[in-house]
Amino acid sequence: MRLREREAVLTLAQWLKQKGMTQAAFARLLGSDQGRISDLVRGKSRPRAKNIALIEKVTKGAVRFEDWLKEKS
C-alpha cells in the first residue's frame, strides 16, 4: 500500500472514530455494506472511483479523493 493511500485509510478510520460513526452507518451513507468498509479501513481493498468521490463528499474533504489514486509511474 502506498503512503498516500495508507494515510487515506488512517484518516478514514480516524474520521469514523471522531464522528462516533460505525462502519455499518458509514456503509449505508455510501450504499455499501459494513464488510466493504471494514476492508477499506484495514487496507485490504481500494474503493472504486465513484465511491472515492462519495467518501470525500461524506467526510467533507477529510478523506481526499487524490489520496486514493495510484501514483503515476
C-alpha atoms as one frame of an Amber mdcrd trajectory, in Angstrom:
protein
   0.000   0.000   0.000   1.318   3.412  -0.969   1.962   6.049   1.675  -0.809
   8.383   0.465  -3.276   5.516   0.340  -2.251   4.434   3.840  -2.861   7.996
   5.016  -6.327   7.921   3.457  -7.100   4.662   5.269  -5.876   6.089   8.582
  -7.798   9.290   8.007 -10.987   7.353   7.252 -10.597   5.267  10.409  -9.883
   8.398  12.451 -12.838  10.239  10.915 -15.199   7.392  11.752 -13.915   7.292
  15.331 -14.082  11.075  15.739 -17.666  11.173  14.460 -18.637   8.164  16.545
 -19.896   6.553  13.357 -19.969   2.823  12.916 -18.719   1.184   9.768 -22.278
  -0.023   9.156 -23.673   3.533   9.349 -20.954   4.816   7.027 -21.646   1.956
   4.629 -25.321   2.939   4.479 -24.309   6.502   3.517 -22.280   5.068   0.646
 -24.846   2.485  -0.386 -22.378  -0.231   0.548 -22.056  -2.823   3.295 -20.097
  -2.957   6.534 -17.758  -5.677   5.287 -16.608  -3.491   2.412 -15.930  -0.562
   4.758 -14.052  -2.874   7.099 -11.846  -3.950   4.188 -11.185  -0.287   3.306
 -10.304   0.652   6.884  -7.933  -2.314   7.153  -6.346  -1.518   3.784  -7.467
  -4.858   2.333  -9.209  -3.250  -0.626  -9.481   0.037  -2.508 -12.692   1.906
  -3.228 -13.925   2.429  -6.780 -13.561   5.921  -8.221 -17.247   6.770  -7.712
 -17.005   5.714  -4.067 -13.778   7.657  -3.561 -15.633  10.805  -4.611 -18.544
   9.912  -2.345 -16.204   9.249   0.601 -14.667  12.682   0.105 -18.121  14.260
  -0.021 -19.476  12.437   3.035 -16.349  13.226   5.076 -16.464  16.857   3.864
 -12.971  16.585   2.446 -11.327  14.951   5.466 -10.568  11.916   3.292  -9.421
  13.293  -0.043 -10.061  11.813  -3.471  -6.436  12.197  -4.593  -5.119  10.201
  -1.617  -6.715   7.049  -3.020  -5.391   7.482  -6.545  -2.471   5.456  -7.803
   0.726   7.354  -8.305   1.850   7.684 -11.897   4.927   5.694 -12.854
